[in-house]
């Protein structure tokens, strides 16, 4: 005889493929996954998810606004955008700060001075092992991570990710990028409108510092 389903709104679980239970077995790892799947979302979790989504939408809108402003500003140059890509530094401030203040290494400070006063870069970005591409005014917290000793596949994935970020920021524009960082931080940009210049290729850190210092003193870009 068929019996009425007293609780039709409650989903019926199929037997667990690991322990065979039709309910939730507290000692079964697969049942623990089933419990999470069928546990109703709380009001607090819903509100947190909505807040997260709102923040992501605001960030996207801000990114779109900056991208449009960048295109309008640089499309009238009548030449490629002169972009400086600086390497991050191990020496950092002790608390969150705008990126140009957070990184305190000697070579980073010298690279920034060169990019602004000698290269006269239209835009400057920092290549971060953790964050990828960082704007000078972006506030970030200190961290400990480097690509220098990272596995080859991790560096390759990072290079593609940062290359995509760069391509997205300068879509529709010709770019002359000046790479002023260690070889491990070289991004992979797959665009025919980009020219990548590596004036410090093959030099050790101390040599790169001396070359940039001389360029600053002479006022002649590399």
N, C-alpha and C positions, 0 to 999 in steps of 0.2 A: 504494500500500500504506500502511495506517495504521501509524504508529510509536507506541511506548509513550511516554507522558509521564513522563519520568524524575523531574521535580520538580513534582508536581501542586499542592504547597502554595504555589508561587511564582506570584503573579498575573501574567497575561500582559497587557502594555500594548497598547492600541489605538494605531494610528499617531497621532503628534502632529498636531493640526489646523493647526499653524503651520509646522513644518519637515518633517513627514512621517515622522520617525524612529520606529522601533518600540522604540527604547531611550531613553536619556537623552542628548540632545545638550548638551554643555557650553556652547555659545554661544547656545542658544535660551532665551528668557525663559519660554516656556510649559513647556518641558521642566524648567526649574528648579522650577516649581510642581509638576510631576508627581513630581519627585524627592523633594520635601518630603512629598508626599502618601503615597508608597509607602515612605519610609524608616522602618524599624521604630523604635518609641519606645525609648529607652535606659532602663536601670534608674534612672539618676539623674533623668531627666525624669519618669518615673512617680512616683518618690518626691516630687519637687517638686510635681507636680500633686496628689498625695494630701495633702500638707501645706497647699497652697493651699485645697483643698476643706475640710479640717478647720478652718482658720482662718475661712473663710466661714460654716461651720455654727456655730462658736462665736459669731461676731458676730451671726448671726441669732437664736440662742438668747438672747444678752444683750439684743438689741433687743426680743424678745418679753417677756422678764422685766421690762424697764424699762417697756414699754408697759402691762403688767398692773399693775405697781406704781403707775404714774401714774393709771390708771383708778380703782384702789381708793382712792387718796389724794384725788383730786379729785371723785369721784362723791358724796362726802358734804358738799360745800361748800354746797349749797342755793343756788348762784348760778353764773354762768358763770366758767370759769377765767380769771384775769387773767394774760394773757401779754404779755411785753415782747419786742419784736423790735428788736435793736440792729444798727446798721450796723458793718461792720468798719472798719479804719483802715489807711492807707498806712504809718504808722509802726508797726514791729513789733520785737519782741526779735530778737536775732541768732541764736538757737538754738531748737530745738523746746521748747514750753512749753504748759501748759494755756491754752486760748483766752483766758480772762479776764486772763491775764498777758501773753500774746503780743502782743495789740493794745494799743498804748501811745499812740494819738492822744488829744489833749485832749478832743475831742467824744465819743469812745468812753468814756473814763473818766467823763466827766460823765453820759453816758446811763446807764451802769451804776449810778452813785451814785443817780441819780433813780429808776431802776427798782426798786432795792432799798429805798431809804429813804423815798421819797415815794409812788410808785405802789404800793409793797408788792406787787409782782408775785408770783404764785404760781410762775411759771417764767419763765426768761429764756433766749432763744436769740440767737445771733449770725448775721447774714446775710452769708455769705462768697461773694465772686465765684468762688472756686475750688472750695470744698467744699460750697457750698449752705447747709445748715442745720448750725450747729455748737453743741454744748453748751458751757457755760462750763468744764467740767472736761475737755473733750476735748483731748488733747495733739496739736498739729499743728506743722508746721515753717513757718518764715517763707517767704513767697512774694511774687511781684510780679504782681498781676492786679487789674483794676478793671472794673466794668460801666459806669462813667461814659461811656467812649468806645467801648463795644462796639456792634456793629451791632444794629439793631432786632430782627432775627430771633433773634439770640443772646440778647438780653435777654428776649425773649418765651419762648424755650425754657427759660431759667433760671427765670423766674417760675412757669411751669407745674410744673417739676421740684420747686422748693422748696415750692410750694403742695401738691403731692402728699405730700411728706415731712411737712409740718405736719399735713395731714389724717389721715395714717396714725398719727402720734404721739398725736393727740387724738381718735381715732375713738370715737364714742358720747358725746362730751362737748360741752357748749355752751362756746364760747370767746369772750372779749372780748380781742382782740389790739390792742396799742398799738404802732404802727409808729413807730420813732424813728430813721429812716435817710433817705438820699437817695432821690428818686423812682425812680431806676434800679433800686433794690433792692426795690421793692414786689412781694411774691409774689402769685400768683393762686390763691386758695383758693375752690374751687367747692363751698361747703357752706352750707346754710340755717341751720346751728347756730352759725355764726361771725358776729361783729360786728367789723369792722375800724375802728379809730379812728386818724386821722392828724393829731395835734394840731400838727405842725410843717409841714404842707403849704404849699408855695409860698415857704418861707423859704430864704435862702441859708445856707451853713454857719455863718458868723459869727452870723447872726441866731438860728439854732437853738441855738447854744451859749449865747447870752445869755438866751433864753427859758427854757431848762432850768436855767440858773444861778439865775434869779429864782425859779423854782418850787422849787428845792432850798432856797433861803434862806427862802421863805415857808412851805414844808412843805405847800403846796396842790397837788394833782395837776392837770395840764392837762385 
